């Protein structure tokens, strides 16, 4: 697909169909929201649908109406982030969500068939705003929370993109919002009201502590390149067999892909920097909804995850690390926050402070000492591929490239065969060595 400029046709604000009651207009952010991303970072997703059997004006009107209705339930998403640093909240003033209509003359099928690098360059045009925009003035905390763009392809295909502030919610929240919106659009109003009304109790479980973690320098980095690597169900089986050789350790799909990418990333750094010694961390953003006791609903609103860091791993010529060794570290890191551990955290502020302090020390090594850290976010099971607005499931659901080094997003492969696609963001000097790693190429491909 030749690069084609997406043209914006209209821009409006969609307000909730019913006003938010006065007693709900001050939405307190939780501790987990406080230590999440800066307010200028958004969660971006784009869903691509084959040509619906309706005219675009009718489709867009249906989306506008249902969006207005669902924002009544998800009222924090149509307010504004306000407050001072370390004391942010959402003013649920019903200002609404930005809604853009756009057009692109090309065919959706051509876009989906283009190579992965071309697709990555095109994705940004379907988004209503830059999800990783440069930091605004320190005084400017009055920030838009939700923006939507609906793009019509020349063939009649549709792209629905959303950007929601990462200060207010995580990827799982956005996926739940999209599912609720889609069910409202196809008339399942009673189901939305009874089972998909968002759960908003995070701030009572994790009371805010006025903590601010400065992640500004880690977003919007220059010299970052993003590429997409695909692992078919067959290649995942082969990779897991390779990891299990001689050890009996049986990794999950996510553990296996994490292990291979971490190992390949470390080797790329050693090759690019021409050193025989290296060290690094690995961290997974652990969704704790299902790990709480009792479990939280999957549609709990907020940043309901905790970054779990591995121990510092040091490698040199004498101490080589095999896939099997890394896989066990990956599992222990992901499983660190089990139900018992989380229960203790909720009742022990000192232990929670110790975890935060430990994470800050590791972030110091990353930001000040240059120790590489590979940040994994598992989005395989959040259900974006099930989002049906009445035209069937999306042909592809995807995030966007992130201008931050060593961030890896794991998504279901669009083929629906049980595979995984990894969106890998690396320093541009490291990526050539990473993507040519012989071990990686045994299992990963670049074919959509």
ChimeraX attribute file (.defattr): number of C-alpha atoms within 10 A of each C-alpha:
attribute: neighborCount
match mode: 1-to-1
recipient: residues
	/A:1	16
	/A:2	10
	/A:3	11
	/A:4	11
	/A:5	13
	/A:6	19
	/A:7	15
	/A:8	17
	/A:9	10
	/A:10	11
	/A:11	14
	/A:12	12
	/A:13	16
	/A:14	22
	/A:15	23
	/A:16	24
	/A:17	17
	/A:18	14
	/A:19	14
	/A:20	19
	/A:21	10
	/A:22	9
	/A:23	7
	/A:24	13
	/A:25	17
	/A:26	15
	/A:27	19
	/A:28	22
	/A:29	26
	/A:30	26
	/A:31	22
	/A:32	24
	/A:33	27
	/A:34	25
	/A:35	21
	/A:36	25
	/A:37	24
	/A:38	21
	/A:39	25
	/A:40	21
	/A:41	23
	/A:42	26
	/A:43	22
	/A:44	26
	/A:45	24
	/A:46	24
	/A:47	23
	/A:48	21
	/A:49	23
	/A:50	20
	/A:51	19
	/A:52	15
	/A:53	11
	/A:54	10
	/A:55	10
	/A:56	19
	/A:57	11
	/A:58	10
	/A:59	18
	/A:60	17
	/A:61	11
	/A:62	15
	/A:63	21
	/A:64	19
	/A:65	16
	/A:66	22
	/A:67	26
	/A:68	22
	/A:69	20
	/A:70	26
	/A:71	25
	/A:72	19
	/A:73	21
	/A:74	24
	/A:75	26
	/A:76	29
	/A:77	29
	/A:78	28
	/A:79	27
	/A:80	23
	/A:81	25
	/A:82	17
	/A:83	15
	/A:84	13
	/A:85	15
	/A:86	15
	/A:87	15
	/A:88	22
	/A:89	23
	/A:90	24
	/A:91	22
	/A:92	23
	/A:93	19
	/A:94	22
	/A:95	18
	/A:96	25
	/A:97	25
	/A:98	21
	/A:99	21
	/A:100	22
	/A:101	20
	/A:102	20
	/A:103	20
	/A:104	21
	/A:105	14
	/A:106	20
	/A:107	17
	/A:108	23
	/A:109	15
	/A:110	11
	/A:111	18
	/A:112	17
	/A:113	13
	/A:114	14
	/A:115	15
	/A:116	19
	/A:117	12
	/A:118	16
	/A:119	18
	/A:120	17
	/A:121	14
	/A:122	19
	/A:123	17
	/A:124	19
	/A:125	19
	/A:126	26
	/A:127	25
	/A:128	25
	/A:129	20
	/A:130	15
	/A:131	23
	/A:132	21
	/A:133	13
	/A:134	13
	/A:135	15
	/A:136	11
	/A:137	7
	/A:138	8
	/A:139	9
	/A:140	13
	/A:141	18
	/A:142	14
	/A:143	15
	/A:144	20
	/A:145	27
	/A:146	22
	/A:147	25
	/A:148	27
	/A:149	24
	/A:150	26
	/A:151	28
	/A:152	28
	/A:153	23
	/A:154	14
	/A:155	15
	/A:156	21
	/A:157	20
	/A:158	26
	/A:159	23
	/A:160	22
	/A:161	28
	/A:162	25
	/A:163	26
	/A:164	25
	/A:165	25
	/A:166	24
	/A:167	27
	/A:168	29
	/A:169	26
	/A:170	23
	/A:171	25
	/A:172	25
	/A:173	24
	/A:174	25
	/A:175	21
	/A:176	22
	/A:177	24
	/A:178	25
	/A:179	22
	/A:180	29
	/A:181	27
	/A:182	22
	/A:183	22
	/A:184	24
	/A:185	22
	/A:186	15
	/A:187	14
	/A:188	13
	/A:189	17
	/A:190	11
	/A:191	13
	/A:192	19
	/A:193	14
	/A:194	9
	/A:195	12
	/A:196	23
	/A:197	19
	/A:198	22
	/A:199	17
	/A:200	17
	/A:201	16
	/A:202	21
	/A:203	16
	/A:204	12
	/A:205	12
	/A:206	17
	/A:207	16
	/A:208	20
	/A:209	13
	/A:210	14
	/A:211	15
	/A:212	15
	/A:213	15
	/A:214	13
	/A:215	13
	/A:216	15
	/A:217	10
	/A:218	13
	/A:219	19
	/A:220	17
	/A:221	15
	/A:222	11
	/A:223	12
	/A:224	19
	/A:225	19
	/A:226	23
	/A:227	20
	/A:228	23
	/A:229	22
	/A:230	24
	/A:231	23
	/A:232	20
	/A:233	17
	/A:234	12
	/A:235	17
	/A:236	22
	/A:237	16
	/A:238	14
	/A:239	24
	/A:240	21
	/A:241	16
	/A:242	14
	/A:243	23
	/A:244	17
	/A:245	12
	/A:246	9
	/A:247	9
	/A:248	10
	/A:249	15
	/A:250	17
	/A:251	20
	/A:252	14
	/A:253	19
	/A:254	19
	/A:255	19
	/A:256	26
	/A:257	24
	/A:258	27
	/A:259	26
	/A:260	20
	/A:261	22
	/A:262	25
	/A:263	20
	/A:264	19
	/A:265	26
	/A:266	22
	/A:267	21
	/A:268	22
	/A:269	22
	/A:270	18
	/A:271	14
	/A:272	14
	/A:273	13
	/A:274	9
	/A:275	12
	/A:276	13
	/A:277	17
	/A:278	17
	/A:279	16
	/A:280	20
	/A:281	21
	/A:282	24
	/A:283	21
	/A:284	22
	/A:285	17
	/A:286	21
	/A:287	22
	/A:288	19
	/A:289	18
	/A:290	13
	/A:291	18
	/A:292	18
	/A:293	13
	/A:294	10
	/A:295	11
	/A:296	16
	/A:297	15
	/A:298	19
	/A:299	21
	/A:300	21
	/A:301	24
	/A:302	26
	/A:303	26
	/A:304	25
	/A:305	20
	/A:306	17
	/A:307	20
	/A:308	21
	/A:309	24
	/A:310	21
	/A:311	13
	/A:312	13
	/A:313	13
	/A:314	14
	/A:315	16
	/A:316	13
	/A:317	10
	/A:318	8
	/A:319	9
	/A:320	10
	/A:321	14
	/A:322	12
	/A:323	18
	/A:324	22
	/A:325	14
	/A:326	20
	/A:327	26
	/A:328	16
	/A:329	16
	/A:330	23
	/A:331	18
	/A:332	13
	/A:333	19
	/A:334	19
	/A:335	13
	/A:336	14
	/A:337	21
	/A:338	15
	/A:339	18
	/A:340	11
	/A:341	12
	/A:342	17
	/A:343	15
	/A:344	12
	/A:345	17
	/A:346	14
	/A:347	11
	/A:348	11
	/A:349	12
	/A:350	10
	/A:351	13
	/A:352	15
	/A:353	12
	/A:354	11
	/A:355	15
	/A:356	17
	/A:357	12
	/A:358	13
	/A:359	15
	/A:360	14
	/A:361	11
	/A:362	20
	/A:363	21
	/A:364	13
	/A:365	16
	/A:366	16
	/A:367	14
	/A:368	9
	/A:369	10
	/A:370	12
	/A:371	16
	/A:372	21
	/A:373	25
	/A:374	24
	/A:375	23
	/A:376	25
	/A:377	22
	/A:378	20
	/A:379	21
	/A:380	19
	/A:381	11
	/A:382	17
	/A:383	16
	/A:384	26
	/A:385	23
	/A:386	15
	/A:387	22
	/A:388	19
	/A:389	22
	/A:390	14
	/A:391	15
	/A:392	13
	/A:393	17
	/A:394	21
	/A:395	17
	/A:396	19
	/A:397	23
	/A:398	22
	/A:399	22
	/A:400	21
	/A:401	24
	/A:402	22
	/A:403	21
	/A:404	23
	/A:405	25
	/A:406	24
	/A:407	19
	/A:408	26
	/A:409	22
	/A:410	23
	/A:411	25
	/A:412	26
	/A:413	23
	/A:414	19
	/A:415	13
	/A:416	13
	/A:417	11
	/A:418	15
	/A:419	20
	/A:420	26
	/A:421	23
	/A:422	24
	/A:423	24
	/A:424	27
	/A:425	23
	/A:426	25
	/A:427	18
	/A:428	14
	/A:429	15
	/A:430	22
	/A:431	21
	/A:432	13
	/A:433	18
	/A:434	24
	/A:435	21
	/A:436	12
	/A:437	16
	/A:438	11
	/A:439	15
	/A:440	19
	/A:441	13
	/A:442	11
	/A:443	19
	/A:444	22
	/A:445	17
	/A:446	15
	/A:447	12
	/A:448	16
